[in-house]
Every structure is written in structure tokens, then in C-alpha cells.
Amino acid sequence: MPSAAPAPAIVNRIGSPQPGETDESLRKFLAGHTAKELRSVCKHFSVKVRSKKGNMDNKIGYVTILVRLARSRRESEEAAHDQRNKLLQGTDEQLATSLSSTRKTKHCSFRLVNVLFSERFCDRLGQMGSQPTRRELDTGAVGGHNGFWQEVAAEFAEERAEYAGLVSRDERFSCIDPGHVVPHDSNKLKQIWKDTSAQYAAAHARATQSGAHESDFYDFCMGHLDALYVSAWLVVRPQAFGAAVGSMPKHCQLDTLDALESSDETSSSKISTPNVSKKRSSDAETVIAFLESRFGSASEKTQQKERAMHDKKRMRTFTELEKLTKSLCAAVQAGLSSAIVGRLEAKVDEYVKRVEDIHDSD
């Protein structure tokens, strides 16, 4: 025999708490319905009426369960409403900051490189990929949770002048501001470095192929400014090169003494036999083959990255539009000032336009 459909009036009363609702007023309302109706509503909300602690499979039990459920929803809604009010009463700048959250910006990888290549961490870069101790394994302090990356995360969020500048005056970095701080956890920072070091390693492998030494290093970076920035830091901290290419297996890493020695030594190293030149070219090709097998070819990687960025932008825009729409409805229902409502309407219109632009670009 099919179960009875839940009474819409009860479902609406429980699912959408009314302003000024109390446990007592709801209890009186529920008492006017049959046990069968109340039980169907409990099933609708996936609430168990029987448990090891007691049997609530009766009308009084149904009422008690639904009153508790409504109270929980009411308290959650009130908390969310208070949070929205705090957001709505803030400035436009605070509203924008809240919406942007802590997403990675174009400045983050540069600030991270500044932190990692600072005197505090440069001599310890080898620790980032060290094997965890038994104690670290037992406590879960591995990966981005290890002590090294947790220290990096703490320093990354610090307002220090040494992290806010650029190590190079290259005009290509003019749009970068490492002083722009967006806090990230240790896992996120480890992933940012992993991506940046892989991009640098790939660029270095391309640059060390035979006949490519006289070109601008940026020509091999495939547009990745942070890879160029790593190379700028390596002029100051050549001992950190191993960490910059640490994501590659040892058999794929190139001998970099020529690039890091003095100009006289570099000049003398150019006098080599054809066999040595062929070997270096072969080594470089091995590195590139490894990187392309792991990360995809340069063109494929660029296309994948552009598509991923487009998809993330689409998802982010739809999510923010949904949040703003809910906030606007809440503001209207709460009777907030016309100024606040107007600001929210403008924000909604802005994100609607963004959605239309995304559709046009698909």
C-alpha cells in the first residue's frame, strides 16, 4: 500500500520557517493534523522515527521530531540572515572582498617565490621534498601539512617588506605586485610551487637545447611570467636550482654548472666536442619528452589551462550570481534600506552581464 503524500501545509511550515515562529505555536499547528500526515512529513524530510534510544513512532513523537527539525532550520536561517546583514551593511570594498574570497591571484606565485628564496628558507628548500619521519607519518604532518610548508604559509601571510618587492626590474613584471597578500593554506601553496617549478623546469629544458643559448629565456616560458621570475631569482640564489627542478626525476635533470658558473668558466665550457653537444641536446630532448608526457605538450597544456580557466570562471560567476540573488531576496524580505537593495541589484545586474558574456564566448 503506497504511503500517504505529505501534507503541503506542514512541509511548507517546516521547510520555510515563518518570522516569529516559536516551538509552542508550531506544536499547536501540528496537533491539528493526523498521525498519518505527520509521519509522512517525517519521511519527506528523511527523519527516522525509530532508534535504539527510543521509539518516536506515534503522534506525540512525530510532533516532537518536527518541532526540533523546524527549530534547527529556524536557527540556521537566523544565523545566515545575520551574516548576510553584516555583509550588506559593509562597504562596497568589503562586499567585493567577501565575494572574491581567497582565490589565487596572478601575484600569489611571485610572492611565494619571494618567500621561498628568502634567507629564511633558501637554505632549507631541500626539505620541501624530504621523506617524512615516522613521527610525521603518525601525526599526519606530510605533504602540505609538514613543518616546512606550514612555516611557509605563516610567512606568506606576514606583511614583510622583503616579500612585497620584485627581485628584477624587468618591465614585464610591471603588472605584478607581490605585496598583494591573499592568504592560502600550506597545501595550496605547495601546489602553486609545484606548478611554478614545473613551468620553470620545462622552460629551462627548452632553453638548453643546442642553438638556443642566445635567445631570451622568456621565449621558452610559454607566457609563464612566474617561470621567468624564478630564473631571475636563480641569478641571486644559484644554489636553489635543484629545488627549482626538483619535480623531475634525477635522470631527466640537466647538468647546470655551465649556467651557474662565472663568465670565464662559461666561455671555456663552450669548447666541446660534437659528441658532447649531441649528448646535451639529447638530454634536453629527454627532459622535454618527460615533461610533455607528464604535463602534456606546450600547446595542449595551454589549451587545457585556458579551458580550465574558462570553466572555473563560468562556475564562479554562476555561484556568485546565485549568492547575490539570494542576498537580494533576503534584503527585500527583511525590509532593508533602499540603498542596500540598490547596491545588491547593481551587483546582480553586473553578474547577469558577465553570464551573458560567458555564453557569447562559448
C-alpha positions in Angstrom: 0.0 0.0 0.0 1.6 3.3 -1.0 2.4 5.8 1.7 0.3 8.9 2.0 1.6 12.1 0.4 3.0 14.6 2.9 0.6 17.5 3.7 1.9 20.5 1.8 1.0 22.9 4.6 3.1 21.1 7.1 6.0 20.7 4.7 6.0 24.5 3.9 5.8 25.4 7.6 8.8 23.2 8.5 10.8 23.9 5.4 10.3 27.7 5.4 10.3 28.9 9.0 8.0 31.9 9.4 9.2 35.1 11.2 8.2 35.0 14.8 7.6 31.2 14.8 8.0 29.5 18.2 8.1 25.9 19.3 4.7 26.3 21.0 2.9 27.9 18.0 4.2 25.2 15.7 3.3 22.5 18.2 -0.3 23.7 18.2 -0.4 23.8 14.4 0.9 20.2 14.2 -1.6 19.0 16.8 -4.4 19.7 14.3 -3.1 17.1 11.9 -3.4 13.4 11.9 -0.6 11.0 12.9 -0.5 9.6 9.4 0.0 13.1 7.9 2.8 13.9 10.4 4.5 10.6 9.8 4.5 11.2 6.0 6.2 14.6 6.6 8.9 12.9 8.8 9.6 10.6 5.9 9.6 13.5 3.5 12.5 15.1 5.5 14.2 11.7 5.8 13.8 11.7 9.6 13.9 8.4 11.4 11.1 7.8 13.9 12.6 4.7 15.4 16.1 4.5 17.0 17.9 2.5 19.6 17.4 5.3 22.1 13.6 5.3 21.9 10.5 4.8 19.8 9.0 8.0 18.4 6.6 6.2 16.1 3.5 7.9 17.4 1.8 11.2 17.1 3.5 12.8 20.1 6.8 11.6 18.8 6.1 12.9 15.3 5.3 16.4 16.7 8.4 16.4 18.8 10.6 15.4 15.9 9.1 18.1 13.6 9.3 20.8 16.2 13.0 20.0 16.7 13.6 20.0 12.9 11.9 23.3 12.5 13.8 24.9 15.3 17.1 23.7 13.8 16.2 25.2 10.4 15.0 28.4 12.0 18.2 28.9 14.0 20.3 28.2 10.8 18.3 30.6 8.8 18.6 33.3 11.5 22.4 32.8 11.6 22.6 33.0 7.8 20.4 36.1 7.9 22.7 37.8 10.5 25.7 37.0 8.4 24.0 38.5 5.3 23.2 41.6 7.2 26.8 42.1 8.3 27.8 41.7 4.7 25.2 44.0 3.3 25.9 46.7 5.9 29.6 46.8 4.8 31.2 49.0 2.2 31.3 48.1 -1.5 35.0 47.2 -1.0 34.1 44.8 1.9 31.4 43.2 -0.3 33.8 42.7 -3.2 36.4 41.3 -0.8 34.0 38.8 0.6 32.9 37.7 -2.8 36.5 37.3 -4.1 37.3 35.1 -1.0 40.8 33.7 -1.1 41.2 32.6 -4.7 44.7 32.6 -6.2 45.7 35.8 -8.0 48.4 36.4 -10.6 50.5 37.9 -7.7 50.5 34.8 -5.5 53.2 32.7 -7.2 55.6 35.7 -7.2 55.1 36.4 -3.5 55.6 32.7 -2.8 58.8 32.6 -4.8 60.0 35.7 -2.8 59.3 33.8 0.4 60.9 30.5 -0.7 64.1 32.3 -2.0 64.4 34.5 1.1 67.2 34.0 3.6 64.8 32.3 5.9 64.0 29.4 3.5 66.5 29.3 0.7 69.0 27.1 2.5 66.1 24.8 3.5 64.5 24.3 0.1 65.7 20.8 0.1 63.3 20.0 2.9 60.2 20.6 0.8 60.5 17.2 -0.8 62.2 15.2 2.0 60.8 11.9 3.2 58.6 12.2 6.2 59.8 10.8 9.5 57.8 8.1 11.3 56.5 10.8 13.8 55.3 12.9 10.9 53.5 10.0 9.3 51.8 9.2 12.6 50.7 12.8 13.1 49.7 13.4 9.5 52.3 16.1 9.0 53.1 15.1 5.4 52.7 16.8 2.1 51.5 20.3 2.5 50.9 19.7 6.2 54.6 19.2 7.1 56.5 21.8 9.2 58.3 23.4 6.3 55.2 24.3 4.3 53.3 25.4 7.4 56.1 27.8 8.2 55.9 29.0 4.6 52.2 29.6 4.9 52.7 31.6 8.0 55.4 33.8 6.4 53.4 34.1 3.2 50.6 35.9 5.2 53.0 38.2 7.0 53.3 41.8 6.0 57.1 41.9 5.4 58.7 44.4 3.0 61.1 41.8 1.7 58.2 39.8 0.3 56.5 42.8 -1.3 59.1 43.7 -3.8 60.5 42.3 -7.1 64.0 40.9 -7.4 64.1 42.0 -11.1 63.4 45.4 -12.7 62.3 43.7 -15.9 59.4 45.7 -17.3 57.5 42.5 -18.0 56.9 42.3 -14.2 55.4 45.8 -14.0 51.9 44.4 -13.6 52.9 42.2 -10.7 52.5 43.2 -7.0 53.9 40.6 -4.6 52.8 42.9 -1.8 49.2 41.9 -2.6 48.5 39.3 0.2 45.9 36.6 -0.3 46.3 34.0 2.5 46.5 30.4 1.4 46.9 27.2 3.4 50.1 25.1 3.2 48.6 22.6 0.8 47.6 25.3 -1.7 51.0 27.0 -1.5 52.7 23.6 -2.1 50.6 23.1 -5.3 51.4 26.6 -6.5 55.1 26.0 -6.1 54.8 22.6 -7.8 53.1 24.2 -10.8 55.6 27.1 -10.9 58.7 24.9 -10.6 57.4 22.5 -13.3 56.9 25.5 -15.7 60.5 26.7 -15.0 61.9 23.2 -15.4 60.2 22.9 -18.8 61.4 26.4 -19.9 65.0 25.6 -18.8 64.9 22.3 -20.7 63.9 24.1 -23.9 66.5 26.8 -23.4 69.4 24.4 -23.0 68.8 22.7 -26.3 71.6 23.2 -28.9 71.4 26.5 -30.6 69.0 28.1 -28.1 71.5 29.7 -25.7 71.5 33.2 -27.2 67.7 33.6 -27.0 65.8 35.5 -24.3 64.8 33.0 -21.6 61.2 34.3 -21.7 60.9 32.9 -25.2 60.9 29.4 -23.7 58.5 30.2 -20.8 55.3 29.8 -23.0 54.0 33.0 -21.5 54.5 32.0 -17.8 55.9 35.1 -16.2 56.4 33.2 -12.9 58.8 30.8 -14.6 60.8 33.9 -15.8 60.7 35.2 -12.3 62.3 32.0 -10.9 65.1 32.4 -13.4 65.7 36.0 -12.1 65.9 34.7 -8.6 68.3 32.0 -9.5 70.8 34.7 -10.6 70.8 35.8 -6.9 70.4 32.3 -5.4 72.0 29.8 -7.8 72.2 27.2 -5.1 68.4 26.9 -5.2 68.4 25.5 -8.8 68.0 21.9 -7.5 64.7 22.9 -5.8 63.5 24.7 -8.9 63.7 21.5 -11.0 63.1 19.1 -8.1 59.8 17.8 -9.6 61.8 15.9 -12.3 63.5 12.5 -11.9 67.2 12.8 -11.5 67.9 11.0 -14.8 66.0 13.8 -16.5 67.7 16.7 -14.8 70.4 18.6 -16.8 73.9 19.4 -15.7 73.6 23.2 -15.0 77.1 24.1 -13.9 77.7 26.0 -17.2 74.7 28.2 -16.5 75.6 28.9 -12.9 79.4 29.4 -13.1 81.4 32.6 -13.8 81.5 34.1 -17.3 85.1 32.8 -17.9 84.2 29.3 -17.0 81.1 29.5 -19.2 83.2 30.7 -22.1 85.6 27.9 -21.7 82.8 25.3 -21.4 81.7 26.2 -24.9 84.8 24.5 -26.3 83.3 21.0 -26.5 83.4 18.1 -28.9 80.4 17.4 -31.2 79.6 14.3 -29.2 79.2 16.3 -26.0 76.9 18.8 -27.8 74.8 15.9 -29.2 74.6 14.4 -25.7 73.4 17.7 -24.2 70.9 18.1 -26.9 69.7 14.5 -26.3 69.5 15.2 -22.6 67.4 18.3 -23.2 65.1 16.3 -25.5 64.7 13.6 -22.8 63.7 16.3 -20.3 61.1 17.8 -22.6 59.8 14.4 -23.5 59.3 13.6 -19.8 57.6 16.9 -19.1 55.3 16.6 -22.1 54.4 13.0 -21.1 53.6 14.2 -17.6 52.1 17.6 -18.2 51.2 17.4 -21.9 52.8 19.3 -24.8 53.1 23.1 -24.6 50.2 23.7 -26.9 48.0 21.1 -25.3 48.8 22.4 -21.8 48.0 26.0 -22.9 44.6 24.9 -24.4 43.8 22.8 -21.3 44.7 25.7 -19.0 42.6 28.2 -21.0 39.7 25.8 -21.0 40.0 25.1 -17.3 40.2 28.8 -16.5 37.1 29.4 -18.7 35.2 26.7 -16.9 36.3 28.0 -13.4 35.3 31.5 -14.4 31.9 30.2 -15.6 31.3 28.2 -12.3 32.5 31.1 -10.2 30.2 33.6 -11.9 27.1 31.4 -11.7 27.9 30.7 -8.0 28.3 34.4 -7.1 25.2 35.3 -9.1 23.2 32.7 -7.1 24.6 34.1 -3.8 23.8 37.7 -4.8 20.3 36.8 -5.9 19.6 35.1 -2.6 21.0 38.0 -0.7 18.9 40.4 -2.7 15.7 38.4 -1.9 16.7 38.3 1.8 17.3 42.0 1.8 13.9 42.7 0.3 12.1 40.4 2.6 13.9 41.8 5.7 12.9 45.4 4.6 16.4 46.7 4.5 17.1 50.2 3.2 16.7 51.0 -0.4 20.4 51.9 -0.6 21.4 48.4 0.3 18.8 46.9 -2.0 20.0 49.1 -4.8 23.6 48.1 -4.3 22.7 44.5 -4.5 20.5 45.0 -7.6 23.5 46.6 -9.3 25.7 43.7 -8.3 23.1 41.2 -9.7 22.9 43.2 -13.0 26.7 43.1 -13.2 26.9 39.3 -12.8 24.0 38.8 -15.2 26.0 40.7 -17.8 29.0 38.5 -17.0 26.9 35.4 -17.6 25.8 36.7 -20.9 29.4 37.5 -21.9 30.4 33.9 -21.0 27.6 32.5 -23.1 28.6 34.7 -26.0 32.2 33.4 -25.8 31.2 29.7 -25.8 
